[in-house]
Each structure stands twice: as structure tokens, then as C-alpha cells.
């Protein structure tokens, strides 16, 4: 199973950005932890990060041209504001999960509204460094159940 993981703005600053909330791991460390935990699961992972809305949209628009079975997206702050990313997500025909490292419902009021969530099949949040591992396992199980 081929899975694309898209990380939005400021996720490249993990480890430096609010470590009490997001943990001390960098994005690269989080990727290594996730891939190690998924050893043995038949998945191929492609990781992508951008701080720019248009670049994220461009990547989403290209998914149909790639051999992608599932998408994990952490749109970061764009989840609360980007109708354009929502529209691009609706173009993606594979299984999709939106993730957030923290529980957005326990944070600022504006974070409780996620515009992009209606463009995915499932939302997972609050599992900190285990968020991506859980999302990929869920995508794999969802794909297997469709066989």
C-alpha cells in the first residue's frame, strides 16, 4: 500500500515549537519513529512538508497521477482556514485521514473548527508522536476491509 503523508505549516519546526504541546521530537525524528513502529506492515510511505498553501494544493492535485492508495494530511493551521485545501482534498479519490498531534478541542476556540475535515474520510488527533503510526495503521485496515 502506497501512502502519502502531507505536513503543513510549522510542522518543520517540531522540537522547537511549543515542546510542552507537541513534544521534543523533530519532524525527521517523528518520521523515523513512525517508520520503525510500522516495520512489517506492507506500506510504502512518502513524506512531504510545506509551509505554503499553494504547494500543498499542487501536491494534492497530483495525487491522482501517482500510485497512491491512501493519504494522511496534517494541514496544521490551514485546517481552520483553507477552503482551497478542502477543495483540493475533495479531488483526491483515495482513502484520506486528517491528523493533528494535539487534541484541538482542548485548545483555543478557533482550533475547534476544521474546514478541511469534511474533505477526508476520518479525523484522528491528540495522540502526539503516535498520531502518524495510528493513522497509517487505520488506512491500512480500511483498505484491507474494502477488498
MOWOQUI-V13737 format. One record per pair of residues at least 24 apart in sequence whose ideal C-beta (glycine too) atoms are under 6 Angstrom apart, sorted by sequence separation. I is the first residue (numbers start at 0). J is the second residue. D is the distance in whole Angstrom. If there is no record, write none. Layout:
<<I;J;D> <I;J;D>>
This chain:
<<69;93;6> <95;119;4> <52;77;6> <68;93;6> <69;94;5> <70;95;5> <71;96;5> <72;97;5> <73;98;5> <95;120;5> <96;121;5> <97;122;5> <98;123;5> <99;124;4> <67;93;5> <94;120;6> <56;83;6> <60;87;6> <71;98;6> <96;123;6> <100;127;6> <59;87;4> <52;81;6> <62;91;5> <85;114;5> <89;118;5> <79;109;6> <85;115;5> <88;118;3> <100;130;5> <56;87;5> <84;115;5> <59;91;6> <98;130;5> <79;112;6> <85;118;5> <78;113;5> <98;134;5> <11;48;5> <78;115;5> <10;48;6> <96;134;5> <2;42;6> <74;115;5> <0;42;5> <1;43;5> <2;44;5> <3;45;5> <4;46;5> <5;47;5> <6;48;4> <8;50;4> <96;138;6> <94;138;6> <94;141;5> <7;55;6> <71;134;5> <3;67;5> <1;66;5> <10;75;6> <1;67;5> <7;73;6> <9;75;6> <1;68;5> <2;69;4> <3;70;5> <4;71;4> <5;72;5> <6;73;5> <7;74;4> <8;75;5> <0;68;5> <7;75;4> <8;76;6> <69;138;4> <7;77;5> <68;142;6> <21;100;6> <20;101;6> <32;128;6> <36;132;5> <33;131;4> <29;128;6> <33;132;5> <24;128;6> <22;127;6> <22;128;6> <2;135;6> <0;139;6> <0;142;6>>
